[in-house]
Amino acid sequence: MSAQQPVVSNNTVMFPDIEISEVLIRRFDSSGPRYTSYPTADRFNSDFSETDYLAYLAKRSHSTSNPLLSVYVHLPFCESLCYFCACNKIITQDHGRSAEYLRYLDKEMELVANHLGPDRKTGQLHLGGGTPTFLSSTELTQLMDSLRQRFEFTPDAELGVEIDPRTVNDKTLNMLSGLGFNRTSFGVQDFDPDVQAAVNRIQPLAMVEAALNASRQAGFESVNIDLIYGLPKQTLGSFDHTLDKVLRLSPDRIALYNYAHLPSRFKAQRLIKAEDLPSAEERLQIFLMSMRRLLEAGYIYIGLDHFAKPDDELNRARIDKSLHRNFQGYTTRAEYDMVGFGVSAIGKVGRSYSASVRSLNAYYRHLDEGRLPIERGFKLTNDDVLRRQIIMTLMCSMPLDYALIQQQHGIDFASYFQAELERLAQYEEAGLLVRDENSLCITPKGRLFVRAIGMVFDKYLGRPTVSTYSKLI
């Protein structure tokens, strides 16, 4: 086990000679953003239009030093409703709807490609949803043909797809591998039958195990499992048994998410009975137990809610300090520009973020009129770019070098961030970071609290927003 990795005993997380008590966790466990972007998506505004997006695409097309592209495609269709889900999805049994959707995706890709110019080298692709494997094999092949016509994937490109184990078999996974996909993420959440029934997602262990084995046999380089703690009917004991099964499956990566129950925002969650949810105390105990089990099994804590095997690319990036964070979470890829396609897709081009319309009808209407379906976005100021660099550096637990920041942004760090540095005193006193006149570094003990520390540099917190953030731990 890495010398920088914690171990958990009962209600205490322990690093070598360091203890993180439950009291400390409670002290700093407020609510806050997950920082897959800065500013966060709830700060995007309707002042940003298609015209603005086209201007950023044009600026990139005229540049001679572009970063590689990352492409995200949102496929919103699902056959059944998972009650916990906060994604933008369309529940339907009508598979004919995906054929129409693909036609419009093709229109959108063509419009974007025309404005991007000839430099469309791409190092990352992610299919999300919804359920990407709602599409038939023929449709997935058609989609990849459309993408490859517009984007030049590098030989080492990372091609990932989210998979619902209930929708695939050996043939599907072999087909996906043949299309070039090399990473997959399985939504498992919990193996307990009562929990699965309470969230309307029945998928026995044998089904998931068969899908994971088929992925490995098909040649996928990395297999991830998503888990959620805090679901209805979940207990400390039941989730311990779920972890038994997950560790038996031995995925390369594990994401352990904290369920955010926000029924006022997400209609599906109104089907969950509040009285069935574990208490805040039990949620904390489930988290502590889960961390202990994963670390004892040899997984490395990457950050936030991500764990990986020691030889996984994510851990190698953590060690060599090339770890990065974007809309897909932790990644080994550099600061790529991202173009998103489909309803509610998010993108990042240059100093801008963009988000597409969430309604299928609005998406079709925009494209029928020859317009890109941009609904909102954000133009980053110099200050935003500066704070983004700082927050993302902290989120990846890398040392923050004041001299480097000063050189890149033309500021005096100490005077520019005087108020923020003063607010960091409580985290320094608690042993969560160390700093001197030249740098700031998250300690091993502080890695659990990087969201809280990053929030210190977020100038938008405290301003009105429609979002309700999840608990930090």
N, C-alpha and C positions, 0 to 999 in steps of 0.2 A: 504493500500500500504506500502511496506517495507520502512523503513527510509533511506535505501540506494538506493532507486530507483529514477531515474530522471523523471521529467515531462517536456513536451515541450510546449512552448508557442510561436507561430509564428516562428521566426528564432532563438530562443534561447532554449537550453536544460537546464532545471533547476533542481538541487537537492535542498534539504533544505538548504537555505542560500548560495547556490552556483549556478553560472550561467556559462554555456558553450556557448559562443557566436559563431555566424557564422564565425566571424573573426578567432577565435581560431581553429575552425574546418578546415578552409581553410589553416591555417598556418601549420598544421601537417598532412593534407590529401594528402600524397604522395602515391606512389605505393609500394607494398611489399607483401611478402608471407603470406599465411593464417596459416602456421605452424600447419598442421595436422601431420607433422613429422619434426624432425631436425636431420641431414641436410634435406632440402626439396627435393622432388622427382626429381627436375630438376638437382640436384647434383649427382644423381645416375650415375654410369659409367659402360662401357662394360668390364672393367677389372674384375668385379665381375661376376663369372660364375656359372654354375650348380655345379661344384666341390666345390666351396666356400659355396653355399647354403647347399649342402649335409653335409659339415663339421659342419655347425651350427646346423643342424638337429641332427647330431650324438652327438654333445656336449650336446644338450638338452636331448637326449635319455639316456645319461649316468649320468645325474644329478639327485640328490635325492630331490632337492628343486625347482621344476619348478613352474612358475606362470601358472594360467589357460590359456587355449587357446581361441583365438577369431578366427572365421572362416569367410572368405569373399569369396563369389562365384559371379563371373561376368558372367551375362547372356546377351549377346550383341545384341540380335535380337529386332528389332522394325518393326511394320507394316508400319509406315509412318515417315517422317523426320520432326523433329522440328527444325526450322532454327536457334534458339539460342543455340542449344545443343553443348557442348564441350566434351561430353563423347565419349568413343570408342564404336561405335555401327555399326550394319549391318542392312540395310533397306531391308526387304524382305517380300513378301506375302506367301512365301513357308514355311509352318509350318513343313514340313518334315526335314528341316535343323536342327531343335532343337533336334530331335531324335539322329542324328549323333553326335551332340555336346555333348549330355549327355553321350554317350558311351566313348568319350574321357575324359570328366570330371571324369568318373569312373576310367579310367586308371590312371589319374593324382593323384586322391585321394589314390589309392592303392599304387602307388610309394611313395608318401609322408608318408602315414601311416606306411609303412615298415621301413622307416628311422627314424620316430619319436619315435619308441619304444612303449611300452605298456601304458605309461602315456599320455593319450590323453583326459583328463578331459577338458571340454569346457564350458565356461560360456557365450559365445556370438556368434551369427550367424547373418550374414547380407547378403541378396540377393540383388545385385544391377545390374545396366545395363546401357544402354539398357532398356528393359522392361521385368522384371522377369515373369510377367503374360502373356507374349507371349507363354510360355509353357502351355500345356494343364494340366488339373487336374491330369490326369494319369502320365504325365511327372514330375510334381511337386512332386507327391507322390513318384515316382521312385527316384528323386533326394534326397528327405529326407531319403528314405530307404538307399541309398548309404552313405549319411552322417552319419546316426546313426550306420551303420555297422562299421564305422571307428572312430567315435568320441563319447565320453561319455558325453552327455549334463547333466549339473548339474540341480537339481530340480528347481532352480531359474534362469536358463539361460534366457538371453534376446535374443529372436529370432525375427529379424526384416526383413521386406520386402518392397521394393519400389514398388509403385503401380501407374500405369497410369489409372485414373478413366474410360477411354474409353474402357478398356479391361476387366472389372470385373463386376460381378453381385452378388446377394446374395449367390448363390450357390458357387461361387468361394471363396468368403470371408469366408463362413462357412467351406469350405474345408481347407483353409489356417489355420484357427483357430484350426481345428481338427488335423492338422499336427504339432501343437505346437507353431505356430507363435503368438506372443503377442504384437508386435509393428508394426505399419505400417506408411509409409510416402507417402502422395499423392502429386504428382506434379500438382500444380494448376497454378502458375506463375501469372496469371491475368485473371479476369473475363470479361473484356471489349471485346465485339465482334470484334471491329476493331483491337485491339492488338492481339487477338487470330488468326485472319485472317492473320495478318502481319507476324506471326511466324509459321503459318501452324499447329495450335493446337486448334481445335474447341472442347470445352467441356463446355456445358451450366451448369449453377448453379444447375439445377435440377439433372443432372447426377452426379455431385460431391456430392451433398447433399445425394442422395440415397446411394452412395458408403460409405460415412462417417457413415450414420445411420446404414447401414448393418454391418460395422466394429464393431460398438459399440454393436449391437445386437448379433454379433458373439462372443463377449467377449474379443476383443482386449483391452489391458490395457492402451495403449497410442496411440493416433492418431496425426500425425504431418501433417502440410500443408507447402509446399514450395512455396514461393512467390519470384518474381524477379522484381526489379525496374530498370528502364533505358531501357526498351524494346521499340521497334518501335511503334509509334502512341500513346504512353503512355503520359498522362498529369497529372498534379497535381489533377485535378478534377476527371479524370477517375479512378485513383488509389484510390482516396478517396472512390469512389463508390465500387471498388473491396473490400476495407477493410470493408465496410458496410456488404457485403455478407460473408466475412471470419469470422467476429465477430459473425454473426448470426449462422454460422456453429459451432463456439466455439470449435476448436481443442485444444488438450492438449498442443501442442507445435506449434510454428510458426518459420520458418526459413525465414528471409528476406534478400535475396541475391542481391548483386549489379551486374548487367549484365556487363560482360567484352566483349566488341566488338573487336575481334581479327581475322578478316577475313583472314589474311595472314597465320594463323595457323590452323583455323577450316573452312574447305571448305563450310559447311552448312551456315555459317554466311555471306557468300558472297551473299546469296539470300535476305539479309536484306539491304534495302536502307539506306545509312548513313544519308540522309536528313530526314528520318522518326524518327531518334533517338532523344529523348529529349536532350536539351542542358545540359551542366554541371551544370548550375544554377538551372534548373528545377529538375534535378536528386537530387541535394542537398535538395531542398524544398520537394520533394517527400519523401526522407529519414526522414527529420525532422518531417513532418506531420505524417508519418507512425509510428514513435516512439511515438509521442504524443498520437495517437489513441490507440495503443496497451497498453501503460501504463495506460491510463485513463480507459481502459476496464478491468484492473486488472491483465494483464500479467506482469510477472517479467522479467527484463532484465538479461539474463544469461551471455551474453558476445558476442562480435563480432556482429553477425546477428541473434542470437538465443533468443527466448522468450518462457516462459513456464508459466502455471498456478501455483499459489502459492503452491498447494498440489502435483504438479508433482515431480517425483523422481529427475529430473534435478535440480529443485530449492532446494529441500532438500539437495542434494549434494553440491550445492553452499553454503548453510548456514553452513553445518557441515564440509566444506572444504575438501570433498572427490571428488570434481569435477575433471574430467580428460579429456584429449584430445588425440584422435588418428585419424587414416585415415578416420573414419566415422564422425569426428567432436567432439562435446562435448558429453561426456558419463559419466555414473556413475560407470563404471567398472574400476578396478585397471589396473596396467601396465601389461596387458596380452601380451603374444606372439601372433602374428597373422599369420595365414597361408592363402594364397590366392590361389584360383583356377580359371582357365579360362583365356582367352586372356586378356592381360593388367592388370591382378590382381597384387596387391601389397601386400607384406608381411613383417613382422618384427619378427625375431627370434633371441633372445639374442642381441648381439651387431651388428646386421646386418639388412639391408633392402634389399628386392629383388623385382624385377618387371619382369613380364612375357612378352613374345612377343606379339605384338599388332595385328599381321596378323593371320587370321584363318588358312590359309594354313601352315604357319610356326608352329603354335601351333600343328596342326595334325601331321606334319612331325616329330617334336621332339618326340612326344609320340609314333608314329609308330616305331621310332628307340630306344624306351625304355629310352628316356632321358626326364628330366623335362624341361619345356619350359622357362627357365630363360634367360633373355636377358641382364639385367643389375642389378646393386645393389650397395650396399655401406657397407664397413666395418668401424664401428665407432671406433675412437681413444678414449683414455681417455678424451681428451679435448672435443670431440664431445659429449660424454655422460654427461660431466659436463655442457656444454652449453645447451644441450637438457633439462636437469633438470631445469635449470634456466628459459629458455624460456617458458617451459610448465607450470611452477609455475606461472609465470607472466600472461600467457594466461588465466589461471583459476583465476586470480586476488587474489592469495593467498600471504601472506607476505613471503618475501624471507629472511630466517634466515641465516646470514653469518656463524654463529658458526656451524650450522648443515651441511652446504655445506663444510666447512673446515674439519669437522670431517669425513664426508663421502668420501671426495676426496683428503684429505691430502695436502691442499693448504692454503696459506694465502690470503683470499679473496681480501683484499684491494690492495695488491701488484699485484696479478694475473690479476685483472680486473681494474687496475689503469686507463687505457685509456678509458674503457667503463664507469667507474664511472664519469669521467670528462665529457663525452658526455651526461650524464644524466642530467647535470645541467640545460639545457634548459627546460626539462620536469618538473623538480622540481620547477623552477622559475614560470612556467605556472600553478602550482598547480596540476599537473597530477600524481605526486608521492610524497611521503615523505620518508625520509631516515635519519638514524643516523649511528653511527659507528658499529651498530649491525645488522641492518636490512634495508630492502627496502620494501615499500608497495604501491601498486597502490591505488590511492584515488578513491572515487566514481566518481569524475569528470574525472579521467584518464581512466576509464574502456572503454570508446569509442576509446581510443588510444593505446590499449595494443599491437597491431601489431607493431606500430611505436617504442614503448619502447622495445619490444622483439627484434626488428631488431638491436638494439644497441649491443646485445650480439652475433649476427650472424657473424661469421668470414668469411663466404663465400660470403657475399654481396659485390658487386664490382668486383667479379671475373666473367669471361665470362660465359654466360648461354644462352641457346636457348629460355628460357621462357621469357614472358612478364607478369609482375605481375599486378594484379588488384589494383584499388584504395583502400586505407585503409577504407574509408567511402563512 
